[in-house]
Amino acid sequence: MARLSLLKQSFLVLSLLLSGCSTQTPISKMDNNFVCNGQADYWKEWSFGVGGRETQDKCRQAARAYCSQTGKNAIELSAKYSNSGVARPSSAEVVFSCQTAEEQRVAATRAKQLSDAQFKKSIAEVRQVCIESFGFKPDTPDLSHCMLDIQKERAADQRHAEVNTTIKESTQAMIEEQERQQSIETANNIVRDIQNAAPRPMTCTTFGNTTNCY
């Protein structure tokens, strides 16, 4: 019974492996933008904990194809994915907008204007901190030094946050690759077990001219 159960499980796993993995990537409207909700039909590479990045890439391809129908470019606004799990295929979500080259130029100009305004606001806030919290007098060298020091600290904090994000993404990629390799090893072991399994003895019974084997 134990060997029969193993063979049934192996057959199920190999069936998923041979069936392949297609991905559904429907596009829907969301406010003034669009969203692609991608989901694999089966567990990517018939294993758990993988497949999210591939599903996300397929969603990005679907977004580009969708926008190209109207001669526009797909501008990604946000993206996230989820790897496969128990009774759950991998999935992804990509939010995007379709813009012409002129619309992209206008958006870039507005973004720069907003960035400049935020920078000026940040400078004003730093200046206020140096005057009110540290007691520096306006329009003095000491005030300038205070503002410069605070800006350096904020820049260092931002760089530190970016480094942490990069490390986190690299670590996640390594974990996914390890899980993929473990899945491949599991598949090889299952195939090896099937190949090494001893043939089940056959029993035959004869009634008159009829012989039944099982």
N, C-alpha and C positions, 0 to 999 in steps of 0.2 A: 504493500500500500504506500509506503514512504517513497519508493522508487517511482511508482505511478504518479504520485502527487508531484514529485520533482519534474517528471516528464511533461505533465500538464502545464506546470508553471513555465518550463522552458519553451514549450510550444507557444504559449501566450506571448512571452517576451520576444521570441523570434518572429511571430506574426506581426507584432508592432514594428519590429525592425524592418521587415520586408515591406510593410505597407507604406513606408516613407513618411514624410512630414510635410503637409501643405499648410499654408497660412492664410487665414481670412483677414482682409484689411479693409473693412467698410469705412467710408468717409461720411461724416455728418457735420451739419452746421452748428456752430457754438458761438452765440453772440455775433460779433463781426468777423469771426475767424472760423476755421475748420478744425476738426479733430479726427484723427485716425485711431480706431481701437482695434489693434491687431491681436489675433489669438490663433495659436497653432492648433491644428485638428488633433494631433497626437503629441505625446511627450517628445520633446526634441531629443533625438538619439535614444528614444525609449528609456530615458533615465530621469532622475529627479535632480533639481537644483541647477538646471542649465536651460539654454534656449532663449532667454529673454533678449539678449543683444541681437540675435539673428532676427527675431520677430520685430524688434524695434527698427532694424535696418530695412526690413520689408515694408514697414509702415512709412519710412522716409521715402522709399522708392515710389510707393503709392501716392504720397503727397506730391512728389515732383511730376508724376504722370498726370495727376488730377489738375494741377495748375497749368501744365503745358497745353492742355486742351483749349485754354483761352489765351495762349501766348504769354503766360505770366510765369514768374519764378516762385517757387515755394520758399517761404521765409519761416524757419522754425522758431517758435516762441517758447516751447517747453517740451520736454520729453522724459518719459520714465518707463521702466519695464519691470516685469516680475518673472522670475524663473519658474520652471515647472515644479510641481509638488504632488502630493498624494491626491489622485483624482482631479488634478488641476493642470492643464497645459500652460505653457509659457504664454505671456501676454505683454502688450506694450501699448502706450498711448503717446501720440505725437500731436501737439497743437501747432497749427501753422496758419499763415495767411498767404494769399496769392497776390503778388504785386508785379506791376510792370517796372521797367528800368527807371522810368520817370518817378513812379511812386516810391521806389527804393531811394532815389536821390532826395526826394522831399522828406522821407522818413529819416534819412541819415542827417539832413540839415537840422531837422527838429530835435533829433537826439543830441546833436552837438550843442545846440542852443540850450537844451535842458541841462546838459553836462556843465556848460559854462555857468549857468545860473546856480546849479548846485555847488560848484566850486566857489563862486563868490559868496554864497550863503555860508559855506563851510569856513571861509576866511573870516567872515564877519563874526561867526560863532566863536572861533578861536580867539579872535581879538577881544571879544567880550569876556571870555574866560580869563584871559591874562589880566584884564583891567579889574574885573570884579572879584575874581577868586585869588589872584596873586598880588594885586595892588600896584601893578605897573601903570605909569602915567602914559596917556596917549601921545603918539608921535615922538617916542623916544627910542634910542637904540636898544634899551633893555626890553621894551615891549616887542620889538622886532625879533630879538633873540628868543623870547618866550614863545612867540607864535611859531618860529621856525622849529623849535624843539618839539612842540606839540605835534606839528605836522609830520616831523620825522618819526615820532612814536606811532602815529596813526598809520603811516606808510609801512612801517615795520610790522605792525599788527596785521595789516592787509596781506603782506607778503607771507607771513606766517600762516594765515588762514588758507591762502592759495596752496602753499606747500602741503599742508595737512590734507586738503582736498585731493591733491595729486597722489599722495601716499595712499589715501583711502581707496581711490579708484584703482590704483595699481594692485593693492592687496586684494580687492574684490575680483579683479581679472585673474590673479594667481589662483584664488580659491576656485573659481569657475573652471579653470583649466585642470586643476587637480581632480575636481569632481568628474570632469569629462574623461580623464584618463582612468579613473576608478571604474567608470561605467564601461569603458572599453575592456578593461581587465575582467569585469564581471561577465561580460558577453563571451569572452574567450573561454572563461572557466565553464560556463554553461554548455557551450558547444563541445568542449573537451569531455565534460561529464556525459553528454549524450553519446558521443563517439565511443566512449569507454564502457558504456552501460552494457551489461551482459544481455544477450537476447533472451526474451521470455520463453520458457518451454511451452510447446504447443501440445494440447491434448485433443485427441480425436476419438469419436465414438461412431460405431457403424450399426445401423439398423437396416437389415435387409440389403438393398442395393444403394442405400444412402449413407454417406459418410459426412459427419459434421466435425469440424475442427475449430477449437477456440483456445 
